Amino acid sequence: MELLLICPTDTHPQLRQLDGPVSLALALALMIEGPPEEVPGFTSISQQGVVRRCTAYCAENAKKNGLPVNSTATALWHAALKRQGLERGLRRSDGTIADWLAGDVVVVLSLSARNP
């Protein structure tokens, strides 16, 4: 299993490869502070010019619990939404940010690339 751990204090995600009988639930529990919640629309990520399918997870109550804003993960989520055809991504029509991610975010990478 190939995962990217994106911490609020890091500008570059950390690649983690888990081999053996590790379940996704256990991997997420070890990396995220609290019950995991899937990030809606965060279904692709660009790595070295290649767009890959993915699923991203954050802690369910990260914002409510006061975890720090994760700017890197939020920017990657915004880009994923734009790749899906959402012209504004995470921005409202007045240019303000509609949503953001907080705390550690884990991106589970698919083995296959996404079609352009």
C-alpha positions in Angstrom: 0.0 0.0 0.0 1.4 3.4 -1.0 0.4 6.4 1.2 1.3 10.0 1.3 1.3 11.6 4.7 0.8 15.4 4.6 1.5 17.2 7.8 0.5 20.8 8.4 4.1 21.8 9.1 5.5 20.1 5.9 5.5 21.5 2.4 6.4 18.1 0.9 4.3 15.0 1.5 6.1 12.0 3.0 5.8 8.8 1.0 5.1 5.7 3.1 4.9 2.2 1.7 3.3 -0.4 3.8 4.0 -4.0 3.0 2.3 -7.1 4.5 -1.1 -7.6 6.1 -1.7 -4.0 7.2 -5.3 -2.9 6.8 -6.2 0.6 5.6 -8.1 1.2 8.8 -5.0 0.4 10.9 -2.8 2.6 8.7 -5.1 5.5 9.0 -5.5 5.1 12.8 -1.7 5.2 13.1 -1.4 8.4 11.0 -4.5 10.5 11.7 -5.5 12.0 15.1 -9.1 10.7 15.5 -11.6 8.7 13.4 -10.8 9.1 9.6 -13.1 10.9 7.3 -12.8 10.7 3.5 -12.2 14.0 1.8 -14.9 14.5 -0.8 -13.6 15.1 -4.3 -9.9 14.5 -3.4 -9.7 11.7 -6.0 -6.5 12.6 -7.9 -3.1 13.9 -7.2 -0.3 15.0 -9.5 3.1 13.5 -8.8 6.1 14.4 -11.0 3.8 15.3 -13.9 1.7 12.1 -13.6 -1.9 12.3 -12.3 -2.7 9.4 -10.1 -6.1 8.3 -8.7 -6.3 8.4 -4.9 -8.5 8.7 -1.9 -7.7 11.2 0.8 -8.5 11.0 4.5 -8.4 13.5 7.4 -9.5 13.4 11.0 -13.2 13.6 11.3 -13.2 16.5 13.8 -9.9 18.1 12.9 -11.2 21.7 12.6 -13.5 21.3 15.6 -10.6 20.1 17.7 -8.5 23.0 16.7 -5.9 21.2 14.6 -3.7 23.5 12.5 -4.7 24.3 8.9 -3.0 22.0 6.4 -2.2 24.4 3.5 -0.4 21.8 1.4 -3.2 19.3 1.6 -5.8 22.0 1.0 -3.9 23.1 -2.2 -3.7 19.6 -3.4 -7.5 19.1 -2.8 -8.2 22.4 -4.6 -6.2 21.1 -7.6 -8.1 17.7 -7.5 -11.4 19.5 -7.6 -10.3 21.6 -10.6 -9.2 18.5 -12.5 -12.8 17.2 -12.0 -14.1 20.2 -13.8 -15.0 22.4 -10.8 -13.8 25.7 -12.2 -13.4 27.4 -8.8 -12.2 24.4 -6.8 -12.4 25.4 -3.2 -13.0 29.1 -3.9 -16.3 30.9 -3.7 -17.4 33.3 -6.5 -16.0 36.2 -4.4 -12.6 34.5 -4.2 -12.7 33.5 -0.6 -11.9 30.0 0.5 -15.0 27.8 1.0 -13.3 25.0 2.9 -9.8 23.8 4.1 -8.2 20.7 5.6 -6.7 20.6 9.1 -4.3 18.3 10.9 -2.6 15.4 9.2 -4.0 14.2 5.9 -3.3 10.7 4.4 -3.6 10.2 0.6 -4.0 6.5 -0.4 -2.5 6.2 -3.9 -4.0 4.0 -6.6 -1.7 1.8 -8.7 -3.1 3.2 -11.9 -2.7 6.6 -13.4 -5.8 8.7 -14.2 -6.9 9.3 -17.7 -6.5 13.0 -18.7 
